[in-house]
């Protein structure tokens, strides 16, 4: 497996792949100053290395890189996560240590289900979503493409979060959030429109 992106996010994915027994062939990063991450060499040119995971935390940049490469993608699902056999996980997606993905949930491509996050039954996450550490999605939650759910957020059952939203850390979401909004608080309130160029 190759990783595209050599920063802190890649370090966690390396830990997961090692615990899965997956061989890490190397990393690729556009920053020519980065020569090595942990004990792995970092290349600076993509020439078809695959399978790979785009190991970049920014949803926007992860999408740009994944669409530019259009390669063969792997997954990194920690053995220390609980993932229902009745769920579906898209290519390029990472499920980190302590995360839970319950029955009949569908996780899109190039998503991040971060440390200790909980995705309950029948949730639907589109591509490039990031569910931050210890966020909780109750049953039947829908998250649109590219949205970022902040650390420690709770989203009650049946809620829909639109595309390219940001939900601030520690928020409690009890109402739907339209596409392209920053929303924050307990209870969560719409703050301003964002990411309109991505909609």
C-alpha positions in Angstrom: 0.0 0.0 0.0 1.1 3.5 -0.8 0.0 6.6 1.1 -0.4 10.0 -0.7 0.3 12.6 2.0 3.0 12.5 4.6 1.9 14.2 7.8 0.3 13.4 11.1 -2.8 11.9 9.5 -0.6 9.5 7.6 1.2 8.4 10.8 -2.1 7.1 12.2 -2.9 5.3 8.9 0.6 3.7 9.0 -0.2 2.4 12.5 -3.5 0.9 11.2 -1.9 -0.7 8.2 0.9 -2.2 10.2 -1.7 -3.6 12.7 -3.5 -5.1 9.7 -0.3 -6.7 8.5 -0.4 -4.7 5.3 3.0 -3.9 3.7 3.6 -0.2 3.3 5.6 0.3 0.1 6.2 4.1 0.6 4.6 7.5 0.7 4.1 10.3 -1.8 4.0 14.0 -0.9 4.1 17.2 -3.0 6.3 18.9 -0.4 9.9 18.2 -1.6 11.2 19.1 1.9 9.7 15.9 3.3 12.0 13.0 2.8 10.8 10.5 5.4 7.8 9.9 7.7 8.5 7.6 10.6 10.8 5.0 8.9 9.2 5.2 5.5 10.7 7.0 2.5 8.7 9.8 0.9 8.7 10.2 -2.9 7.6 13.4 -4.7 6.3 12.2 -8.0 3.2 10.1 -8.6 3.8 7.6 -11.4 1.0 5.1 -11.0 1.9 3.7 -7.6 -1.0 1.7 -6.3 -3.0 0.6 -4.4 -3.0 3.7 -2.3 -4.8 5.8 0.3 -5.0 9.6 0.2 -3.7 10.3 3.7 -4.7 13.9 3.8 -7.0 15.3 6.6 -8.5 18.1 4.6 -11.7 16.9 2.8 -11.3 19.5 0.0 -7.7 18.5 -0.7 -8.3 14.8 -0.3 -11.0 15.1 -3.0 -8.7 17.1 -5.4 -5.9 14.6 -5.0 -8.2 11.5 -5.4 -9.9 12.9 -8.5 -6.6 13.9 -10.0 -5.0 10.5 -9.5 -8.0 8.4 -10.3 -6.1 5.3 -9.2 -6.8 2.0 -7.4 -7.5 2.7 -3.8 -7.3 0.5 -0.7 -8.8 0.9 2.8 -7.4 1.1 6.3 -9.8 -0.4 8.9 -8.3 -0.8 12.3 -8.6 -4.2 13.9 -9.4 -2.2 17.0 -12.6 -0.7 15.4 -16.0 -2.4 15.5 -17.4 -2.6 12.0 -20.6 -4.5 11.3 -20.4 -7.1 8.5 -23.7 -5.6 7.3 -22.2 -2.2 6.7 -20.5 -1.0 3.5 -17.2 0.9 3.4 -16.1 2.7 0.3 -12.6 2.6 -1.3 -10.0 4.9 0.2 -11.8 5.2 3.5 -10.1 5.0 6.8 -11.7 3.7 10.0 -9.5 4.4 13.0 -8.9 2.8 16.3 -11.9 2.6 18.7 -14.4 3.7 16.0 -17.8 1.9 15.7 -19.8 1.4 12.5 -23.1 -0.3 13.1 -25.4 -2.4 10.9 -26.6 -1.3 7.5 -24.5 1.9 7.5 -23.0 3.0 4.2 -19.8 4.9 4.3 -18.7 6.5 1.0 -15.3 6.8 -0.7 -12.3 8.6 0.9 -14.0 9.2 4.2 -12.4 9.4 7.7 -14.1 7.8 10.6 -11.7 9.0 13.3 -10.6 7.7 16.6 -13.5 6.6 18.8 -16.2 8.0 16.5 -19.6 6.2 16.5 -21.7 5.7 13.4 -24.9 4.0 14.4 -27.3 1.8 12.3 -28.5 2.9 8.8 -26.4 6.0 8.6 -25.4 7.3 5.1 -22.2 9.1 4.6 -21.3 10.5 1.2 -17.7 10.7 -0.2 -15.0 12.8 1.5 -16.8 13.0 4.9 -14.7 13.3 8.0 -16.3 12.3 11.4 -13.8 13.6 14.0 -12.7 11.9 17.2 -15.5 10.8 19.6 -18.3 12.3 17.5 -21.6 10.3 17.7 -24.0 9.8 14.8 -27.2 8.3 16.1 -29.3 6.0 13.8 -30.4 7.0 10.3 -28.2 10.1 10.1 -27.3 11.3 6.6 -24.1 13.3 5.9 -23.5 15.0 2.5 -20.3 15.0 0.5 -17.3 16.7 2.0 -18.8 17.6 5.4 -16.7 17.7 8.5 -18.3 16.7 11.8 -16.2 18.2 14.7 -14.8 16.3 17.6 -17.3 15.3 20.3 -20.3 16.3 18.3 -23.6 14.5 18.8 -26.1 14.2 15.9 -29.5 12.8 17.0 -31.3 10.2 14.9 -32.8 11.0 11.6 -30.9 14.2 11.0 -29.5 15.2 7.6 -26.4 17.3 7.2 -25.9 18.8 3.8 -22.9 18.8 1.5 -19.7 20.6 2.4 -20.8 21.7 5.9 -18.7 22.1 9.0 -20.2 21.2 12.4 -18.2 22.7 15.2 -16.6 20.6 17.9 -18.9 19.7 20.8 -22.1 20.6 18.9 -25.5 18.9 19.5 -27.4 18.7 16.3 -31.2 18.4 16.6 -32.2 19.9 13.2 -31.2 19.4 9.6 -28.4 21.6 8.3 -28.6 22.8 4.6 -25.7 22.4 2.2 -22.7 24.6 2.7 -23.1 25.9 6.3 -21.0 26.3 9.3 -23.1 25.3 12.3 -22.0 25.3 15.9 -23.3 25.0 19.4 -25.6 23.1 21.9 -28.1 23.3 20.4 -26.5 23.7 17.0 -27.2 27.0 15.2 -26.4 28.0 11.6 -23.6 30.6 11.7 -22.8 31.4 8.1 -22.6 30.0 4.5 -19.3 28.4 3.6 -17.8 26.4 0.7 -20.3 27.7 -1.8 -17.9 27.1 -4.7 -18.0 23.4 -3.9 -21.8 23.1 -4.2 
